[in-house]
Amino acid sequence: MLTSDQDSIKYRIALLACYFGPLPPYAPLVFRSMEMNPSIDWLFITDTIPRFQLPPNVHIRVRSLQSVADRCGEICEFPIIINRPYDICDLRPAFGLIFSDELKDYHFWGHVDMDAIYGDILRFLPNQILAANDRILCRGHLSIYRNIDRVNHAFKLLAPGAMDHKKAFTDTSLEQFDEWRGIWKIMRYHNFKQYHEEFIADIRPPSQYKITRFEAEELENYKHQFFYWHDGRTFQAYYHREGGLFDREVAYIHFKKRQLPAPEFEAGKIRGFSIGPDGFFPYNRENLTEEQMDFINSTRWKTLNTGLQRLKYIFKKILTIYN
């Protein structure tokens, strides 16, 4: 469902991005996409202060990874085990309590990832969806919760077949408590109202030896396609069989496990850019040919060294079989 009526937005929403360690080289583009969602406040929880100016709707809060874990431990009344920054993901359903002081003036709060470029999010989430649900969307890279006690304490509840928060917060081998395996099942079992639709481009990760082209997990993919951001909105562009170029708008583009380089342009000085396996390039909705689209979005081997390692592995396996 799409809406362009942003002037009527009445709910205050804060989205938290927790990121510890050096920022990804493309971070200015992520913050630029956040800036173009002016009806949302973005809380950037980090131990790394950016060397560039953040947009006015992005508010930095300097915290250490351990301080966030300690605060969660105080709430849960048991010690939280975190071995790496990625482990913070399982704590996300508790953010409503961990950051209660920062979130007290908001109707909704949510969590996001830094390996994503955000489009016009609220265009897909009109007031009637927010008004009718306790949790909106289910994935770690964007989930939104109603900021009330019952919802903020929901992660502590037990449910058949659902991951238990005590195990999730103390066993770092467990993952996805913030998604289907944990909080989704818990809230479903306890009759919370949840909303989920597939209007995002969740890009499949690369394989072990190939940098694969960008394809979305839940969307239809096409032989000739690419993804881009333009004037605050994100799109999947593809060629129709009769030669027409089509655009499917998505709420955001999430590119997990992609080591993308810094852009060779300033984030605030262009209207749009493409997003692909080789990074970001200026793009202003030009009508590209099929060959140009494939150039932006194609699969290739990672490195020659990786290929040689693969051949050595295969040769070793053959020797094992015949010896």
Secondary structure, 3 states (H helix, E strand, C coil): CCCCCHHHCCCCEEEEEEECCCCCCCHHHHHHHHHCCCCEEEEEEECCCCCCCCCCCEEEEECCHHHHHHHHHHHHCCCCCCCCHHHHHHHHHHHHHHCHHHHCCCCEEEEECCCEEECCHHHCCCHHHHHHCCEEEEECCEEEEECCHHHHCHHHCCCCCCCCHHHHHHCCCCCCCCCHHHHHHHHHHCCCCEECCCCCEEECCCCCCEECCCCECCCCCCCCEEEEEECCEEEEEEECCCCCEEEEEECEEEECCCCCCCCCCCHHHCCEEEEECCEEEECCCCCCCHHHHHHHCCCEECCHHHHHHHHHHHHHHHHHHHC
